[in-house]
Amino acid sequence: MEFVSSFDQDLFLFLNGKHNPFFDNVMYWVSSMLLWIPLYILIFIFLFRYFKVRNTPDWGIHVVLIFVILIFQ
């Protein structure tokens, strides 16, 4: 686990230290919340269908709760 953590930190510092315009623009868009909304919608649809198929009576509460957690992380 220490190797993964060290690799993650080294990769972050390497990319952060580059200061090239391409990565600056990419990181700007990746860190934008609006970019990830379609992913959250797909996750919501998947969870909605998964819990509906299982006929769990309280599926709606779980799906909405997970969706809110993902949006406001």
C-alpha positions, 0 to 999 in steps of 0.5 A: 500500500505504501508503494501505491501511495508513494507512486500517487504522490510522485505522479502528482508532483511530477504533473504539477511541476510541469507547468505546461499550458496543456496540463494547466487547461486539462486540470482546469476542466477536470477539476470543474464540477460541471464536467462530472455531472454527466457521470453522476447522472449515469451513476444515478440511472444505474443505481436507479435501475439496479435497485428497482430491479431488486424491488427493494422498498427503500431504493429511492432513499438510497439512490438519492442519498448516494447521488447527493453525496457524489454531487457535494463531495 
